[in-house]
Amino acid sequence: MNDKSNKHKDFVKNVFNTVADKYGTDGIEWFSYFGQKLIEHAEIESGQTVLDVACGKGASLFLARKKVG
């Protein structure tokens, strides 16, 4: 893995760790914004495969699905 990939991985991990305690209680607007930012930082491209394993409300899932086509 290159340095850029490691930074993205660390970013995503830190964000999830930061919000874990309130993930199911905050408003939907927050989840939409957060989901979009995760997809941007993950650098998902059209045609890739994405696996979502019990990641909550789908804030990232539906955006990732749209991004990969």
MIGU-538069 format. One line per 10 residues: number of its first residue (from 1); their letters; for each residue z, y, x of N, C-alpha, C. Coordinates in pm, whole numbers. Example, Ala and Ser with C-alpha at 12.3 -4.5 7.8 and 13.67 -1.06 7.14 Angstrom:
2
1	AS	780/-569/1319/780/-450/1230/780/-330/1320; 708/-225/1285/714/-106/1367/787/3/1290
END
This chain:
69
1	MNDKSNKHKD	0/-118/84/0/0/0/0/124/89; -78/224/52/-80/347/132/33/441/89; 50/547/166/160/641/142/150/706/4; 29/739/-39/11/801/-171/54/705/-281; 18/579/-269/58/479/-368/209/462/-372; 271/461/-255/416/449/-250/484/568/-316; 430/688/-296/487/808/-359/476/800/-510; 362/753/-560/345/739/-705/442/635/-760; 455/524/-691/547/419/-734/690/471/-738; 731/543/-635/866/599/-631/886/702/-741
11	FVKNVFNTVA	785/784/-767/794/885/-873/819/818/-1008; 737/719/-1042/750/651/-1171/886/584/-1182; 929/516/-1078/1060/450/-1079/1173/550/-1100; 1168/662/-1031/1273/763/-1043/1276/826/-1182; 1160/850/-1240/1157/909/-1374/1218/812/-1475; 1179/686/-1469/1235/587/-1562/1386/575/-1543; 1432/573/-1420/1576/565/-1395/1650/686/-1449; 1588/803/-1440/1650/927/-1487/1667/928/-1639; 1570/877/-1712/1572/886/-1858/1622/760/-1929; 1656/658/-1853/1690/528/-1913/1800/536/-2018
21	DKYGTDGIEW	1903/613/-1994/2016/619/-2087/1980/677/-2223; 1880/766/-2229/1844/832/-2355/1704/796/-2403; 1645/695/-2346/1504/666/-2375/1476/647/-2523; 1562/584/-2597/1539/559/-2738/1594/664/-2832; 1651/773/-2780/1717/869/-2867/1653/1008/-2868; 1572/1043/-2770/1512/1177/-2766/1390/1184/-2857; 1346/1305/-2883/1236/1330/-2977/1101/1283/-2930; 1015/1258/-3025/881/1205/-2999/797/1300/-2914; 818/1431/-2927/740/1527/-2847/764/1504/-2698; 888/1476/-2665/922/1452/-2525/853/1327/-2474
31	FSYFGQKLIE	850/1222/-2555/787/1097/-2513/638/1114/-2491; 572/1191/-2576/428/1214/-2560/399/1284/-2428; 475/1388/-2399/456/1463/-2275/483/1373/-2154; 594/1303/-2158/634/1215/-2050/532/1104/-2028; 485/1045/-2138/384/940/-2128/258/989/-2061; 213/1108/-2096/93/1166/-2036/112/1186/-1886; 227/1236/-1846/254/1259/-1704/257/1127/-1626; 314/1023/-1685/316/892/-1618/175/839/-1597; 91/854/-1697/-47/806/-1686/-121/885/-1577; -101/1015/-1572/-163/1096/-1468/-120/1051/-1329
41	HAEIESGQTV	7/1029/-1310/59/989/-1179/23/846/-1143; 1/763/-1241/-36/623/-1214/-182/611/-1170; -260/716/-1192/-402/719/-1154/-478/599/-1210; -456/571/-1336/-527/462/-1404/-672/502/-1423; -763/408/-1398/-905/435/-1410/-968/346/-1517; -1081/391/-1567/-1156/315/-1666/-1186/175/-1614; -1166/76/-1699/-1195/-62/-1663/-1081/-139/-1600; -974/-71/-1562/-860/-141/-1502/-782/-216/-1610; -696/-304/-1566/-608/-377/-1655/-468/-319/-1643; -404/-297/-1758/-268/-243/-1760/-178/-341/-1835
51	LDVACGKGAS	-64/-371/-1778/34/-458/-1843/156/-375/-1879; 188/-369/-2006/307/-299/-2054/406/-405/-2100; 518/-414/-2033/618/-515/-2067/742/-444/-2121; 753/-440/-2253/870/-385/-2320/907/-247/-2268; 811/-157/-2264/834/-23/-2209/872/79/-2314; 922/37/-2427/976/132/-2524/882/166/-2638; 868/295/-2664/800/345/-2783/648/352/-2774; 591/315/-2663/446/316/-2649/390/448/-2600; 475/538/-2554/428/669/-2508/328/655/-2393; 349/557/-2310/256/533/-2199/149/432/-2238
61	LFLARKKVG	185/334/-2316/94/227/-2352/-34/277/-2418; -21/360/-2520/-139/403/-2595/-228/495/-2512; -168/577/-2429/-246/663/-2340/-317/580/-2232; -248/479/-2180/-309/392/-2079/-426/315/-2140; -409/266/-2261/-517/194/-2330/-639/283/-2345; -617/406/-2384/-727/501/-2399/-797/527/-2266; -718/539/-2161/-772/570/-2027/-858/455/-1973; -816/330/-1993/-892/218/-1938/-1012/180/-2025; -1012/227/-2149/-1126/198/-2236/-1109/67/-2304
END
